[in-house]
Amino acid sequence: MGFLKNLLGLGVAAGAAYAAVKVAEKYNEKKNAGGDANGDGVVDANDTVYTVKEAAREVYTETASLVKEKAPEVKEKVMAAAAAAQEKAPEIIEKVKGVAEDAINSLRGEKIPAEPEGATEPQEPAETAQASDCEAPQE
């Protein structure tokens, strides 16, 4: 879950940086258009605040419309990815269990690997009997 939290945080930070750049671009466009932005007849700090506020409002409106447009497509992709992960989860869990068992056995000093899937039963060793016509060497 920590990975997803970090990924989400990175996405939020990237989105905020992108929005700040867009607001700065809109502010520069509006600043170059005229001096008295709020219409009070005086060019002062209030015009800068008003221009930044208007630029932020425009960026928010544009972004909100894009999100509404793309949200269904992203939702479908997320649902497909979740379904695929749910389908693969049991297989991956079994593989991890096998690797974990091998690791535990090796830490305990046992050299018995977990049986791989599809392994056949071990065959009984053939009995080694000496032929009756063979004699053991005598001293």
Phi and psi in degrees as GROMACS dihedral restraints (atoms count N, CA, C in turn):
[ dihedral_restraints ]
;  ai    aj    ak    al  type     phi  dphi    fc
    3     4     5     6     1   -63.0    20    10
    4     5     6     7     1   -36.6    20    10
    6     7     8     9     1   -62.8    20    10
    7     8     9    10     1   -45.8    20    10
    9    10    11    12     1   -65.2    20    10
   10    11    12    13     1   -37.8    20    10
   12    13    14    15     1   -63.1    20    10
   13    14    15    16     1   -45.1    20    10
   15    16    17    18     1   -64.6    20    10
   16    17    18    19     1   -39.4    20    10
   18    19    20    21     1   -64.6    20    10
   19    20    21    22     1   -42.6    20    10
   21    22    23    24     1   -64.3    20    10
   22    23    24    25     1   -42.6    20    10
   24    25    26    27     1   -61.7    20    10
   25    26    27    28     1   -39.8    20    10
   27    28    29    30     1   -64.8    20    10
   28    29    30    31     1   -40.7    20    10
   30    31    32    33     1   -63.5    20    10
   31    32    33    34     1   -41.3    20    10
   33    34    35    36     1   -65.0    20    10
   34    35    36    37     1   -43.1    20    10
   36    37    38    39     1   -63.7    20    10
   37    38    39    40     1   -42.4    20    10
   39    40    41    42     1   -65.1    20    10
   40    41    42    43     1   -40.7    20    10
   42    43    44    45     1   -63.9    20    10
   43    44    45    46     1   -40.6    20    10
   45    46    47    48     1   -66.1    20    10
   46    47    48    49     1   -40.4    20    10
   48    49    50    51     1   -64.4    20    10
   49    50    51    52     1   -42.3    20    10
   51    52    53    54     1   -62.8    20    10
   52    53    54    55     1   -43.5    20    10
   54    55    56    57     1   -63.3    20    10
   55    56    57    58     1   -40.2    20    10
   57    58    59    60     1   -62.5    20    10
   58    59    60    61     1   -40.1    20    10
   60    61    62    63     1   -65.5    20    10
   61    62    63    64     1   -42.9    20    10
   63    64    65    66     1   -63.6    20    10
   64    65    66    67     1   -40.8    20    10
   66    67    68    69     1   -63.1    20    10
   67    68    69    70     1   -42.2    20    10
   69    70    71    72     1   -62.3    20    10
   70    71    72    73     1   -40.4    20    10
   72    73    74    75     1   -63.2    20    10
   73    74    75    76     1   -45.7    20    10
   75    76    77    78     1   -64.2    20    10
   76    77    78    79     1   -39.9    20    10
   78    79    80    81     1   -60.6    20    10
   79    80    81    82     1   -45.7    20    10
   81    82    83    84     1   -62.8    20    10
   82    83    84    85     1   -38.6    20    10
   84    85    86    87     1   -61.7    20    10
   85    86    87    88     1   -45.7    20    10
   87    88    89    90     1   -71.1    20    10
   88    89    90    91     1   -36.6    20    10
   90    91    92    93     1   -64.0    20    10
   91    92    93    94     1   -40.0    20    10
   93    94    95    96     1   -73.2    20    10
   94    95    96    97     1   -19.2    20    10
   96    97    98    99     1   -73.3    20    10
   97    98    99   100     1   -33.7    20    10
   99   100   101   102     1  -175.7    20    10
  100   101   102   103     1   166.5    20    10
  102   103   104   105     1   -88.2    20    10
  103   104   105   106     1   -48.3    20    10
  105   106   107   108     1   -93.1    20    10
  106   107   108   109     1    94.5    20    10
  108   109   110   111     1   -80.3    20    10
  109   110   111   112     1   -36.6    20    10
  111   112   113   114     1   -91.8    20    10
  112   113   114   115     1    -3.4    20    10
  114   115   116   117     1    77.8    20    10
  115   116   117   118     1    21.3    20    10
  117   118   119   120     1   -91.4    20    10
  118   119   120   121     1    -0.3    20    10
  120   121   122   123     1    88.7    20    10
  121   122   123   124     1    -5.0    20    10
  123   124   125   126     1  -125.7    20    10
  124   125   126   127     1   135.4    20    10
  126   127   128   129     1   -91.4    20    10
  127   128   129   130     1   112.1    20    10
  129   130   131   132     1  -149.0    20    10
  130   131   132   133     1  -167.6    20    10
  132   133   134   135     1   -63.5    20    10
  133   134   135   136     1   -28.8    20    10
  135   136   137   138     1   -62.8    20    10
  136   137   138   139     1   -32.1    20    10
  138   139   140   141     1   -65.7    20    10
  139   140   141   142     1   -38.9    20    10
  141   142   143   144     1   -64.4    20    10
  142   143   144   145     1   -46.3    20    10
  144   145   146   147     1   -61.5    20    10
  145   146   147   148     1   -44.6    20    10
  147   148   149   150     1   -63.0    20    10
  148   149   150   151     1   -40.6    20    10
  150   151   152   153     1   -66.5    20    10
  151   152   153   154     1   -42.6    20    10
  153   154   155   156     1   -63.8    20    10
  154   155   156   157     1   -42.3    20    10
  156   157   158   159     1   -61.9    20    10
  157   158   159   160     1   -44.4    20    10
  159   160   161   162     1   -65.9    20    10
  160   161   162   163     1   -40.0    20    10
  162   163   164   165     1   -64.2    20    10
  163   164   165   166     1   -42.3    20    10
  165   166   167   168     1   -64.3    20    10
  166   167   168   169     1   -40.3    20    10
  168   169   170   171     1   -62.3    20    10
  169   170   171   172     1   -43.0    20    10
  171   172   173   174     1   -64.4    20    10
  172   173   174   175     1   -43.8    20    10
  174   175   176   177     1   -63.0    20    10
  175   176   177   178     1   -42.0    20    10
  177   178   179   180     1   -61.4    20    10
  178   179   180   181     1   -45.1    20    10
  180   181   182   183     1   -62.8    20    10
  181   182   183   184     1   -44.7    20    10
  183   184   185   186     1   -63.2    20    10
  184   185   186   187     1   -44.5    20    10
  186   187   188   189     1   -65.8    20    10
  187   188   189   190     1   -42.4    20    10
  189   190   191   192     1   -61.5    20    10
  190   191   192   193     1   -40.5    20    10
  192   193   194   195     1   -68.0    20    10
  193   194   195   196     1   -37.4    20    10
  195   196   197   198     1   -66.4    20    10
  196   197   198   199     1   -39.5    20    10
  198   199   200   201     1   -64.7    20    10
  199   200   201   202     1   -44.2    20    10
  201   202   203   204     1   -61.6    20    10
  202   203   204   205     1   -34.2    20    10
  204   205   206   207     1   -72.7    20    10
  205   206   207   208     1   -40.7    20    10
  207   208   209   210     1   -89.5    20    10
  208   209   210   211     1   -17.0    20    10
  210   211   212   213     1   -56.1    20    10
  211   212   213   214     1   -46.2    20    10
  213   214   215   216     1   -61.5    20    10
  214   215   216   217     1   -38.3    20    10
  216   217   218   219     1   -65.8    20    10
  217   218   219   220     1   -43.9    20    10
  219   220   221   222     1   -66.3    20    10
  220   221   222   223     1   -39.4    20    10
  222   223   224   225     1   -61.1    20    10
  223   224   225   226     1   -42.4    20    10
  225   226   227   228     1   -61.9    20    10
  226   227   228   229     1   -43.3    20    10
  228   229   230   231     1   -64.5    20    10
  229   230   231   232     1   -41.3    20    10
  231   232   233   234     1   -65.2    20    10
  232   233   234   235     1   -42.2    20    10
  234   235   236   237     1   -64.2    20    10
  235   236   237   238     1   -40.5    20    10
  237   238   239   240     1   -64.9    20    10
  238   239   240   241     1   -41.5    20    10
  240   241   242   243     1   -66.0    20    10
  241   242   243   244     1   -39.2    20    10
  243   244   245   246     1   -65.9    20    10
  244   245   246   247     1   -40.4    20    10
  246   247   248   249     1   -64.6    20    10
  247   248   249   250     1   -41.5    20    10
  249   250   251   252     1   -64.8    20    10
  250   251   252   253     1   -40.6    20    10
  252   253   254   255     1   -65.6    20    10
  253   254   255   256     1   -40.1    20    10
  255   256   257   258     1   -65.6    20    10
  256   257   258   259     1   -35.5    20    10
  258   259   260   261     1   -69.6    20    10
  259   260   261   262     1   -38.3    20    10
  261   262   263   264     1   -85.2    20    10
  262   263   264   265     1   -16.9    20    10
  264   265   266   267     1   -55.3    20    10
  265   266   267   268     1   -49.6    20    10
  267   268   269   270     1   -59.5    20    10
  268   269   270   271     1   -39.8    20    10
  270   271   272   273     1   -63.3    20    10
  271   272   273   274     1   -44.4    20    10
  273   274   275   276     1   -67.8    20    10
  274   275   276   277     1   -39.2    20    10
  276   277   278   279     1   -61.5    20    10
  277   278   279   280     1   -42.2    20    10
  279   280   281   282     1   -63.5    20    10
  280   281   282   283     1   -41.1    20    10
  282   283   284   285     1   -63.3    20    10
  283   284   285   286     1   -42.7    20    10
  285   286   287   288     1   -65.1    20    10
  286   287   288   289     1   -40.2    20    10
  288   289   290   291     1   -60.0    20    10
  289   290   291   292     1   -43.6    20    10
  291   292   293   294     1   -61.6    20    10
  292   293   294   295     1   -44.3    20    10
  294   295   296   297     1   -65.8    20    10
  295   296   297   298     1   -39.9    20    10
  297   298   299   300     1   -65.1    20    10
  298   299   300   301     1   -41.7    20    10
  300   301   302   303     1   -62.7    20    10
  301   302   303   304     1   -42.2    20    10
  303   304   305   306     1   -60.3    20    10
  304   305   306   307     1   -43.4    20    10
  306   307   308   309     1   -65.1    20    10
  307   308   309   310     1   -42.7    20    10
  309   310   311   312     1   -63.7    20    10
  310   311   312   313     1   -44.0    20    10
  312   313   314   315     1   -61.6    20    10
  313   314   315   316     1   -40.6    20    10
  315   316   317   318     1   -70.1    20    10
  316   317   318   319     1   -31.6    20    10
  318   319   320   321     1   -70.2    20    10
  319   320   321   322     1   -32.5    20    10
  321   322   323   324     1   -79.4    20    10
  322   323   324   325     1    -9.8    20    10
  324   325   326   327     1    95.4    20    10
  325   326   327   328     1     0.6    20    10
  327   328   329   330     1   -83.6    20    10
  328   329   330   331     1   137.1    20    10
  330   331   332   333     1  -105.3    20    10
  331   332   333   334     1    29.3    20    10
  333   334   335   336     1   -98.1    20    10
  334   335   336   337     1   107.9    20    10
  336   337   338   339     1   -74.1    20    10
  337   338   339   340     1   155.3    20    10
  339   340   341   342     1   -64.9    20    10
  340   341   342   343     1   147.4    20    10
  342   343   344   345     1   -69.8    20    10
  343   344   345   346     1   128.4    20    10
  345   346   347   348     1   -72.5    20    10
  346   347   348   349     1   158.7    20    10
  348   349   350   351     1   -61.8    20    10
  349   350   351   352     1   141.2    20    10
  351   352   353   354     1    80.9    20    10
  352   353   354   355     1    11.0    20    10
  354   355   356   357     1   -72.3    20    10
  355   356   357   358     1   144.2    20    10
  357   358   359   360     1   -92.4    20    10
  358   359   360   361     1   160.3    20    10
  360   361   362   363     1   -65.7    20    10
  361   362   363   364     1   141.0    20    10
  363   364   365   366     1   -66.0    20    10
  364   365   366   367     1   142.0    20    10
  366   367   368   369     1   -85.8    20    10
  367   368   369   370     1   148.8    20    10
  369   370   371   372     1   -68.9    20    10
  370   371   372   373     1   138.2    20    10
  372   373   374   375     1   -67.9    20    10
  373   374   375   376     1   144.1    20    10
  375   376   377   378     1   -67.7    20    10
  376   377   378   379     1   138.9    20    10
  378   379   380   381     1   -69.5    20    10
  379   380   381   382     1   135.2    20    10
  381   382   383   384     1  -101.4    20    10
  382   383   384   385     1   101.7    20    10
  384   385   386   387     1  -110.3    20    10
  385   386   387   388     1   142.0    20    10
  387   388   389   390     1   -83.8    20    10
  388   389   390   391     1   143.6    20    10
  390   391   392   393     1   -67.9    20    10
  391   392   393   394     1   149.1    20    10
  393   394   395   396     1   -70.8    20    10
  394   395   396   397     1   -22.5    20    10
  396   397   398   399     1   -86.3    20    10
  397   398   399   400     1    -4.8    20    10
  399   400   401   402     1   -94.6    20    10
  400   401   402   403     1   133.2    20    10
  402   403   404   405     1  -112.0    20    10
  403   404   405   406     1   146.7    20    10
  405   406   407   408     1   -73.9    20    10
  406   407   408   409     1   143.8    20    10
  408   409   410   411     1   -64.5    20    10
  409   410   411   412     1   138.7    20    10
  411   412   413   414     1  -111.2    20    10
  412   413   414   415     1   151.4    20    10
